[in-house]
Amino acid sequence: MSGETCSMIPSRRGFLASAGTAALVAGTATPARAIAAATPAPAAAPALSGFDLADVDLAESPFLHAQRMTEAYLLRLDPDRMLHNFRVNAGLKPRAPVYGGWESEPIWNEINCHGHTLGHYLSACALAWRATRDRRFRRRVDHIAGELAACQRAAGSGLVCAFPKGPALVAAHLRGEPITGVPWYTLHKVYAGLRDAALLADNATARAVLIRFADWAVVATRPLSDAQFETMLGTEHGGMNEVFADLFLMTGNADYQAMARRFSHKALLDPLSRRRDHLDGLHANTQIPKVVGFERVYAATGDPAYRDAAEFFWRTVAHTRSFATGGHGDAEHFFAGAEIERHVFSAKGSETCGQHNMLKLTRALFLRDPRADYADYYERTLYNGILASQDPDSGMATYFQGARPGYMKLYHTPEDSFWCCTGTGMENHVKYRDSIYFHDDRSLYVNLFIPSTVRWAAQGATLTQTTAFPETPTTALRWTLRRPTRLALRLRHPGWSADAVVLVNGREVARSTAPGSYVAVEREWHDGDRVELRLAMRVAVERAGAAPDIVALTYGPLVLAGALGRDGLAPGADIVVNERRYGDYNATPFAAPTLAGDPATLAAAVSAGERPLEFTIASAQHQPVRLIPYHRIAHERYATYWRVDTGTA
């Protein structure tokens, strides 16, 4: 093997730290024009960089289909309807009637999130513009930024909001009065949308609005003592520490660095930084954005307490609190692992927003420390949480993805829901290309096996990946190079594959028997060189922690779900308005099949079907159960977890 070096990279190999301001959020290189010349270097530098979304193209696959469905939905929505209450609060006449659901009605008849969708929508359009260069998305970004600037001018304030009582809700919160709302949570979405518009769409107006908005918050919170600020953070506040850390890295303004620290909830930070798990009973997706922020505050300050908290939280949730799908929680809350039998079959498990934010955290930690276990979790949750959350026919998204046997996925309506997961759903499916490939100065990492092409301009290199994965456990890559170039190609050997074989131009050059690592092939590459990665997929059983007789069936990274048909379901019964009624919809009695046998040997009872990724298993009722990947389940009943009759009762 003259001229090349092949090695298996341990999954816990340490590197430096993470990437630029927008890169951790959106997966792109930061446009130079959006960053001032005096921008400070991150205090904790990245090990890897993500590629600009514009430098990655998706080929035909379920991921590209999902992106197209979301693009179409974004273009059907009317930004002026989302801007309605922002203009009203600024004393301006609205241009269109407000949307329904969370945009005009309170949650639980008391808490309002009016305006949160606009922030998600702005982020999604900025992502879609960056990925596709479709000017329709750029025009929407420009329009929203211009409208928010007009609201600031008319109101004479940096604050822009859509709350029913305008700024009064925020003012009461700052005074420490009891409120029925989550103002900082909602404002965080607008801050994040403006940041993404500035960084991904090079929008100068969005940047100006964002800076004025941030300066308003600096002044408005200045009178609060540290104790008063911490008390305020007892109300859900999204990732406000994240946006202020990003603002510091964009501008170098020390006020923003101080705000990032102030918005870091010490009640969560302190125990996590000491590696203490106190998450039982906490609202899950209130905590995850704070921890995403901890990672960003570490980048902005270099304070290791923030890094330690983020890493420990990830290990705790990903390794001890997650379902087989990568989701977590019941009714939006973490629960004790010993109680999984009481929670695993809930219809209100795995809030999709929680999976969205766990992937943001996972990606950020991977950029800092490129470990294969981060990438393995990312892949599993991407397939079984994010891709699985979209209705492939309508483009609408789930709120919960529970495991009640015989239940079905429920999706939001196009104009009368606007749940939090509607908003993150707008972002999820237009940024798939952000985590397929990563690089350092001389190495290219291939993390996901998705048909795509990446252009690495600094190396004059293009890598095209052709694969039918997960239908076949192989992928092929081809180099297009301006000149012969010596690089390391680092291919993920997933934890689910017993071995991995790498061929270059048809000749085996590396074989790994270390699942959960990277196989590195370093050599001088030439134009047209071909690389093939061969993996091994098998059916496996994943037990539910403290309830070993409750299992999920997997195939590689995929959760296999029982496809249980539509018995008793009316057409369209899975498009719903009220996410709080999950568990009540389609709740007519249904006798789901069960399994029997020894959980340790149950995988051997699964037979391959006639089509790829289709299997069958005999139920305890002696009827065959069809098993397909959970991300392919739509419009029918399903089961992802099974209680196994072991015959030992």
N, C-alpha and C positions, 0 to 999 in steps of 0.2 A: 504494500500500500504506500509506495513511495510518493512523497509530495502531499500527503494528506494526514490529518490527525483525527482520530475518532475516539470519543470518550463518552461515558455516561456521567452527567452532571447531577450530583445529589440534590434532592428536592429542597434541602434547607441551606443551600449554599448562600452565604451572605454577600450582599453587594452594598452600594452606597445608599441612595435614597430616590426620591420621586421627581416627577416632571413638572412642566410649567403650569401656569395658572389655569388655563382652560383645559389642558390636556387631561387632567385627572377627572374633570367633570364630563367632558365631551369626547375625549379620545383623540384630540387633534393637536398638531403643532400650533403654537400661538401665533396668529398673524402679526407680523412685525409692526405694522402701522398702528395696531391697537395698544401697543405698549410704549410708554414713554422711554426716552433714552436713559433716564436715570433709574429705571426699574431695578430694585435690589435683587441680587441673586438669592434663591431660596437658602435659608439658614441650614437646611438639611437637603443636600443635593440628591437628585435622582440617580438610580442605577441604570434605568432604561427610559426610553422615550416611546410614546405611542406615535403612530403615523397620522398625519393629517387625514381627516375623512376624505378630502379631495384626492388623496393619493391611493385610495383603495376602491376598487370596483367590485361589486358583487355580480356573480353569474347566476344563472337560473338555479333556484333552490327554494325551499320553504321560507328562508329568511328574506330573500328578495321579494317573494310574494307578499310577505307580511309588511315589508317596507312600502310596497306599492299601495297596499290597502290603507295604510296610515296616511301616506301622501294624499290619496284621494279624499280621505276624511278631512284632513287639514284644509284642503282647498274647498271643501263644501261648507266649512264653517265660516261665519261672518265675524271678523274681528270687531266691527262696530257694535255688535250685540254684547260682546265681552267687555267692551269699553263703556257701555251704557252708564253704569253706576259710578265709574271714575269721573265721567264728565258731569254727572249730576252733582257729585260732591265738590267739584271745582266750580260750580255755578254755571256750567255750560249746558246747552241743550243737547240731549243725546241724539245720535244720528240713526239709531235703530233700537227696537225693543229688546229688553234683556232676555237672556236665555232662562230656562227653567232649572229645576233641581237645585244643586248647591249654589248656583249663581244668583238665585233669587229667593230661595226658601231656606230656613234654618235646619240644621241637623238636629235630630232628637227634639224638635220643636223649640230649641233654645240657642244652640251654638251656630254661629254663621261663619262661613268661609268665603263670603262673596268676594270675588276677584282673584281667587287662587288660580282659576283656569287660565286666565290671561297670561300669568307668568309661565305656566307649563307650555302654553301654546306658543309663546314667544321663543322659549328654548327650543321647542320642536321645530318651528319654522327656521330658526337659525341653524339647527342641525341639518335639516333637510336641504337648506340652501348650500351649506358647506359640502354635503355629500353629493348633491346632484347638479349644482349650479343652475337649477331651474329658477329663473328670475321671478316667477310668481311668488316663491317663498321670500325672496329678497324684498319684493314690493310690500309684502305683509309686515315684515320686520320694520321696514322704513315707515310704514303707515302707523304702526303701533307706537314706535318711538316718538314720532312726531306728535301724535295725540297725547301721549303722556307728558311731553314737553309743554304742550298747550295747557294741559291741566295744571302743571306747576306754575306757569305764568299767571293763569287766571286766579288761582288760589293764593298766589303770593307765598307759597310754601314749597319746600322740597318733598313733603309727604304726598304720595299719591295712594289712594285707597278706594275701595268700593263698598265699605261697610254701610249698613242701613242708616246709621247715625253719623256717618262720616268720621272725622277725626276724633269724635267724642269717645269712641270705644278705646282708642289708643291712649287718649289723655287719662281716662279713668284707670286704665291698666298701669300707667306710669305713676299715678297717685297712690297705687296700692289698693284700690277699691275692688270689691268683688265684681267680676264681669261674667257674662255668658258669651264667650267668644275666645278665639285663639288668634289674636291680631298679629303677633310676630310670626306665627306659623304661616299665615296667609301672606304677609308682606315678604317673607323669605322667598316665596315663589316669584314675586315680582322682581325682587332684587336679582335672583338667579337668572330670570329671563333677560333682564337688561344686561347683566354681565355676559351672557352667552351671545346676545345680539351685538355687543361691543367687540367681543373677542372672535367670534365665528363669522360674523357678517361685516366686520370692520365698520360698524355703524357709529359715527361720531356723535350723533344726537343721543343714542342710547347711552353712550359713555357719559355724556354731560348730564343727562337725567339721573343716571346711577350715582354720579359723584354728588350731585345736589341732594339726592335722596339719602345717601350715606351721611353727608354732613348734617342733614336734619336730625338723623338718629343720634349722632355724636352729641349735638347740643341738647336734644330732648332728654337724653338719659344722663347727662352730666350731673344733675342735682342728686341722683340716687347714690346712696352709700353702697358699699359692696354688699352689705347685708340686705338692703332693699332690692338690689339688682338680683341677688340670688333668690330671694323670695319671688320676684317676678318670673324667674326662670322655672318655677314650679308649674307654670302653665305652658302647654306645648308651644314650642317656638321654632320648629323646623331646624334648619342648619344655618342660623344666623351667624354662628362663629365661622362657618365655612366661607360665607360670602365676604365677611370682613377680613379674613385671612387672605382671600383672593384679592380683595381690594388693596390690601397692603402690598402684595406682590405685584400688583398692577401699577401702583403709584409711589410706593415708598413712604406714604403718609403714616407717621407713627401713631396718630389717633386711631387709625383703622387697625393697627396691630393691637393696641390697647383694647379696642372694642372686641376683637376676636377673643382675647383672653376673658373679658368681662362676660361675653355671651357663652362661655364654656361652663356648663352647669357643674359646679363643684360636687354636688350631691351624687353625680354619676362619675365624674372624673376621678375623684379621690379614691374610692374603693377599687375602681378598675385599674388605676395606675399601681395599686398595691396588690393586684392580681386576686381580688376578692369578687366572687360572683354573688351579687345581691339582686339579680334580675327577676326572681320569681314574683309574679303578680304585676310587674311593670308593663305599661302600654308599650308594645314592641316598637312600633314605628315612630313613637315619640323619641326613643333612645337612639335609633340607628343614625338619623341625620346628625345628631349631636356628635356621634363617634366619627362619622365622616368628617365633621368639622374638627375633631381632635387631631386627625391625621393632617389636615391642612394647617392647623395652628402649629403643629410640629414643623411643617415645612417653612412656616413664616418665622418661627422663633428658635428652633433647635432645642426646645425644652423636652427632655426625654420622657417626662411624665405623660405628655400627650401621646407620644409614640407608644409607650408601654400600655396605656389605656386602650388605644385602638387595636393593638395586636392581641391583647388578652380578650377583649370583647369579641373579636372575630373568632378566635379559637373556641371560646365558650359557645357562641351561637352556632357556628358552622359544624363543630365536632360533637357537641352534646345537646343541642337544643333544636336541631333541624330534622325535618322529616326526610324521607327518601327523595322527595322532589326538590329539596333545597329550601323549601318554605319552613315556616315556624309559627308557633303560637296558636291560640284558640280565642276567638272573639277579640282579636287584635292584641292579646296579652301573652307574655311569657308565662309558662307554668313549670312547676317542679318536675324534673325528669321522672321521679318516682310515680307521678300521677299520669303518665302518658296513656295508660289504658282508659282513663276517664276522658281524655281529650282527643285522642287520635282520630276518632270517628265523627268528629264534629263537622257540621256543614259550614262552620265559620273558621276553618283553619287556613293558614297560608295566605295572609293578606298580600295582594300582588305588589302594593307599594313597598312592603317590607322586603320583598325579593329584589325589587328595583334598587332600593338603597343598600342592601347587602352587596349587590354586585358593584355599586359605586365604591363601597369600602374595599371590597376584594381587589378590584382593579388598582386602586390607589396603593394598597399594601404590596401588590405584586410589582408595581413599578419601582417600589423602594427595595424590595427583597424578592427577586424572581424565583419563587418556589413553585414547584409543580403542584403542590397540594392546593395552593390558591387557584391555580388554573383549573384543576380538577373540579373544585367546588363551583367555579365560575361556569364551566361547561355544563355541569349537571343542572344548575339552577337556570341557565340560559334556555336549555331545551325544555325542562319540566316545569319551569315557572314562567319565564318571559314569553318564549314562543308559544307555550301552551295557553297563555292568557288571552290570546286574540282569537276571536271568531273568524275563521278563514273566509267566510262568506260575506260578512258585513263589515269586518274590520273593527268591530266594537270589542271591549275588553272586560275582563272579570274584575271583581273586587276580591272576594275570597275564592280559594280553590280547595274547598274542603274535601274530606275523605269519607263522608257519610255513604255507606254502600248503597248504590242505586240512585244517588242524587245526580245532578247534572251541573255543568258549568252555566252560570248566569252572567249575561253581558249587559252593559249599560245601553240605554237608548241614545240615539244620535243627538237629541236636543233637550232632553228633559231629565237628565241625571247629573252629569258633570261631577262625579265622585272624585276623590283624590286619585284613585286608580285610573280614572278616565284621563286625568292630567299626566300622570307618569306614563300611562299607556301611549299617549301622543309622542313621548320622547323615546320610549323603549325600542320601537320598531324602525326608527330612522337613524339609529346609531349602532347597528349590528357590526359594521365594519370597524368599530373602534378598538376591538380586542382580539382580532384574529392574529395580528402581527405586532411585534415590538422590536426595538433595536437598541444597541449601544453603538460605540464608534465602529466596531469591527464584527459585530454579530447580529444575525437576524433570527429572531425567535418565531416559531410557528406554533401558536397555542391552540387554535381551533381549526377543525377540518371542514371548511366551508368553501365552496367553489368561489374563487375570487382572484384578483390580481392586485399586487402592491408595487408601487413605484418608489424606489429609494434613490432620490435624485442625487444625494451626496456621494453615492457610490456608482452612479450611472447604471443602476441595476433595476431590473423588473423581474419579479417572481410571480408566475402564474400557477395557481393551484387548481387542479381538476380532480374532482372526487364525487362519488355517489354516497359518501358517508352520510348517515349511519347505516344505509342499506348494505354497504360493503365496508369492511374495516381496513380500507387502504386509502391512501391519497397519493397523488402524483404531482410533482412540482417541476417547473421548467424555468431555467434562467434565460433572460435576455440581457446581454451585457455589451456595453460600448467597447470594453477592452477586458482582457483577462484580469481577474481581481481575486485576491486572496481574502476570504471571509470565512467565518464560522457560521454554519447553518445549524441552529439548535432546535431540534424537533422534540415535541413533548411526547414522552412515553407515559400514557395515562395510568393512573392507579388501577383502572379496571382491566388492563391488558396484561396477561402474564409475561409476555415478551414483546419485543419490538425489533424489527429487522429493517435496515436501511440499505437500499441499493442505489448506486450511482451509475448511470448509463448501462443498467442491466447487470452490474456486478455488485455482489454484497460487500459492503465496506464496514458495517457495524451491526452488532447484535446485542441487545440489552435484555437482561433478565432482572432489571431493577425497576419495577413499576413505581410510578411517582417520581420520575426524574426527567432529565433532558438528555437526548442522544446528540452529541455534537460531532459534526463532520466539518473539519477545517481543512481547506485546500485552496488551490488556485482554481477558480471556476472559469469556465469558458462559455461563450455564447452558445445556447442550445443544450447545455448540460441538463440531464434529466435525473430527478431524484424520486425514489418511491419509498414510502413508509408503509410497512405491513404490520398490522396489529391483530389482536385476537379478541373477539367478543364472545361472551358466553352468558347464559342465563344464570342469575345468582339470586340468592335470598338475602334480604336485609331485614333483620329483626328489629322490633320497635323497643330497643333499650330494655327498660325494666319490665316489659311485657313480651317475653320471648316467643309466646304463642301467637303474636300478632306480627304479620310479615308483609313486606312488599316484594314484588318480583322485579328484577332489573335485567337489562341486557346492555352491557357496556354502560354508558352514562344514562341510558334511557330507563325510566320507570315504565313497566308494562302494566297497562290498565285493563281490567275486564270490560269489554264493550258489551253492555247489557241491554241495548235496544231502546225503543221509545214507548214501551207499553205504558199506557195511561197518561201520556204527555200530549198536550194539544200543540198544533203548529204555532211556532212563535212564542212558546211559553218560556223560553230562556232569554228573552229580551225584556228586562225589567227596569222599573224606575227606582225603587227604593231598596238600597243595599242593606238597610237595617232589617229587612224582612227575609234575608237569607235564612234558610231553614224552614221558613213558612211556605214559600213558593213550592209548588209541585210536591207537596208533603203527603199525598195520598199513600196509604200503606203499600210497601213494595218489599217482596221477599227476595232479597239478594242472595245469590249462591254463596256457599262457604266452601272451604277446602278441608281436606282431611289428610293426615299422615304425619310424618316426622319433619318439622321445619328444616332440620339440618340436611335432609335429602330431598326436599320438595322440588328443587330445581330440576332434578332428574325426571320428574313427572311431566315436565313441560315438553311438548312436541312442536317442532317447526311446522308452520303451515305451508301452503303452496306459494304464497307471495312473500317477498322480503319483509321482515319485521312483523310478521304475523305468526302467532303461536296458539296452541290450545292446551288446556289442562282440564282434567276431569274434576268436577265439583264433588263435594260430599253427597250431593243429591244425585250423583251418577249421570250428570249431564255435562257435555263439553262446554267450557267457557272459552270464548275467543279473546285472546290477549293482543293488544296493539300498543304502540307507544302512546303514552299519555298526551303528548303534544298533538297527536292526531285525533283525539277525542273531541267531538263537537256535536251538539244537538242530540245527545243520547245519554242515557244513564251509564254510570261507570262505577268501578271500584278500584282503588289503588292500594288499599290495605285490606288484609284478609285475616280473620280470626281462624286459626287452624285447630281443628278437632284432632288432638293427638291420641285420643283413645285411652288416656290415662286417668280420666276423672273418676 
